[in-house]
Amino acid sequence: MLYDANHQLFFGADKLASDDLDGCLAEIRIWRTARTETQVKSDMSQTFTGDEPGLMDYWRFAEGSGTTAADSSGHGFIGTLTGDASWSKEIPPAIRR
């Protein structure tokens, strides 16, 4: 499984070091199976509904306030913003290659 004994995942932070992400996370998706490079490139600029086959967790980070990020996949894995994380109205542009 991808989570520790406390069922915690950390994005943009390293619990073992003082280095944190100096950037922006607009969405995070976790899939049940590995995805091909073609699938990743095809979907990376798409907004999903949350019920796509194999999508286990999907945080859009669109709430804009508070410290909770809803799981748009419907599986109920709530995200919590900690440390100096903050909301932004800016959405980073999709990277196309």
C-alpha positions as a LaTeX table, in Angstrom:
\begin{tabular}{lrrr}
\hline
Residue & $x$ (\AA) & $y$ (\AA) & $z$ (\AA) \\
\hline
Met1 & 0.00 & 0.00 & 0.00 \\
Leu2 & 1.05 & 3.59 & $-0.44$ \\
Tyr3 & 0.39 & 4.82 & 3.06 \\
Asp4 & 2.13 & 4.43 & 6.39 \\
Ala5 & 0.75 & 2.74 & 9.51 \\
Asn6 & $-1.17$ & 5.94 & 10.34 \\
His7 & $-2.64$ & 6.08 & 6.84 \\
Gln8 & $-0.93$ & 9.38 & 6.06 \\
Leu9 & 0.49 & 10.60 & 2.77 \\
Phe10 & 2.46 & 13.81 & 2.51 \\
Phe11 & 2.59 & 15.93 & $-0.63$ \\
Gly12 & 4.95 & 18.86 & $-0.90$ \\
Ala13 & 6.61 & 18.08 & 2.42 \\
Asp14 & 9.34 & 15.79 & 3.64 \\
Lys15 & 8.77 & 14.61 & 7.20 \\
Leu16 & 12.44 & 13.61 & 7.48 \\
Ala17 & 13.95 & 16.87 & 6.22 \\
Ser18 & 13.25 & 20.56 & 6.40 \\
Asp19 & 12.70 & 20.82 & 2.64 \\
Asp20 & 9.17 & 21.68 & 1.57 \\
Leu21 & 7.78 & 22.30 & $-1.89$ \\
Asp22 & 8.31 & 25.83 & $-3.12$ \\
Gly23 & 5.53 & 25.66 & $-5.67$ \\
Cys24 & 1.90 & 24.83 & $-6.25$ \\
Leu25 & $-0.16$ & 21.65 & $-6.30$ \\
Ala26 & $-3.42$ & 22.15 & $-8.22$ \\
Glu27 & $-4.55$ & 18.52 & $-8.17$ \\
Ile28 & $-3.33$ & 15.18 & $-6.87$ \\
Arg29 & $-4.60$ & 11.88 & $-8.26$ \\
Ile30 & $-3.90$ & 8.39 & $-7.01$ \\
Trp31 & $-4.71$ & 5.45 & $-9.24$ \\
Arg32 & $-5.28$ & 1.79 & $-8.37$ \\
Thr33 & $-2.82$ & 0.67 & $-11.06$ \\
Ala34 & 0.26 & 2.08 & $-12.75$ \\
Arg35 & $-0.46$ & 4.34 & $-15.71$ \\
Thr36 & 1.46 & 4.53 & $-18.95$ \\
Glu37 & 3.29 & 7.65 & $-20.07$ \\
Thr38 & 0.67 & 8.08 & $-22.79$ \\
Gln39 & $-2.18$ & 7.94 & $-20.25$ \\
Val40 & $-0.48$ & 10.44 & $-17.95$ \\
Lys41 & 0.24 & 12.89 & $-20.78$ \\
Ser42 & $-3.27$ & 12.51 & $-22.17$ \\
Asp43 & $-4.96$ & 13.18 & $-18.83$ \\
Met44 & $-2.66$ & 15.67 & $-17.13$ \\
Ser45 & $-4.53$ & 18.76 & $-18.34$ \\
Gln46 & $-8.00$ & 17.24 & $-17.92$ \\
Thr47 & $-10.33$ & 17.83 & $-14.99$ \\
Phe48 & $-12.04$ & 14.61 & $-13.97$ \\
Thr49 & $-15.46$ & 13.95 & $-12.49$ \\
Gly50 & $-13.97$ & 11.69 & $-9.81$ \\
Asp51 & $-15.66$ & 8.45 & $-10.86$ \\
Glu52 & $-13.15$ & 7.39 & $-13.54$ \\
Pro53 & $-12.33$ & 3.66 & $-13.42$ \\
Gly54 & $-9.28$ & 2.99 & $-11.25$ \\
Leu55 & $-9.15$ & 6.48 & $-9.72$ \\
Met56 & $-8.77$ & 5.95 & $-5.97$ \\
Asp57 & $-8.19$ & 9.48 & $-4.66$ \\
Tyr58 & $-8.59$ & 12.86 & $-6.30$ \\
Trp59 & $-7.93$ & 16.15 & $-4.57$ \\
Arg60 & $-8.63$ & 19.25 & $-6.67$ \\
Phe61 & $-7.54$ & 21.79 & $-4.03$ \\
Ala62 & $-10.33$ & 24.10 & $-5.14$ \\
Glu63 & $-11.88$ & 24.84 & $-1.73$ \\
Gly64 & $-10.05$ & 28.15 & $-1.39$ \\
Ser65 & $-10.21$ & 28.45 & 2.40 \\
Gly66 & $-9.86$ & 26.42 & 5.55 \\
Thr67 & $-7.51$ & 23.47 & 6.06 \\
Thr68 & $-9.52$ & 20.63 & 4.49 \\
Ala69 & $-9.31$ & 19.35 & 0.91 \\
Ala70 & $-12.19$ & 17.14 & $-0.19$ \\
Asp71 & $-11.62$ & 13.83 & $-1.96$ \\
Ser72 & $-13.46$ & 14.22 & $-5.28$ \\
Ser73 & $-13.26$ & 10.47 & $-5.95$ \\
Gly74 & $-15.98$ & 9.80 & $-3.38$ \\
His75 & $-13.77$ & 7.43 & $-1.38$ \\
Gly76 & $-13.66$ & 9.83 & 1.57 \\
Phe77 & $-9.93$ & 10.42 & 1.93 \\
Ile78 & $-9.92$ & 13.95 & 3.30 \\
Gly79 & $-6.79$ & 16.04 & 2.86 \\
Thr80 & $-5.51$ & 18.40 & 5.54 \\
Leu81 & $-3.33$ & 21.40 & 4.80 \\
Thr82 & $-0.60$ & 21.78 & 7.40 \\
Gly83 & 2.41 & 23.95 & 8.05 \\
Asp84 & 2.57 & 27.08 & 5.93 \\
Ala85 & 0.40 & 25.73 & 3.10 \\
Ser86 & $-2.05$ & 28.25 & 1.70 \\
Trp87 & $-4.75$ & 28.46 & $-0.94$ \\
Ser88 & $-4.24$ & 30.32 & $-4.19$ \\
Lys89 & $-6.73$ & 31.45 & $-6.80$ \\
Glu90 & $-4.08$ & 30.94 & $-9.47$ \\
Ile91 & $-4.15$ & 27.62 & $-11.29$ \\
Pro92 & $-0.83$ & 26.60 & $-12.80$ \\
Pro93 & $-0.87$ & 26.06 & $-16.56$ \\
Ala94 & $-0.83$ & 22.50 & $-17.79$ \\
Ile95 & 2.52 & 21.34 & $-19.08$ \\
Arg96 & 2.27 & 19.82 & $-22.53$ \\
Arg97 & 5.17 & 18.08 & $-24.23$ \\
\hline
\end{tabular}
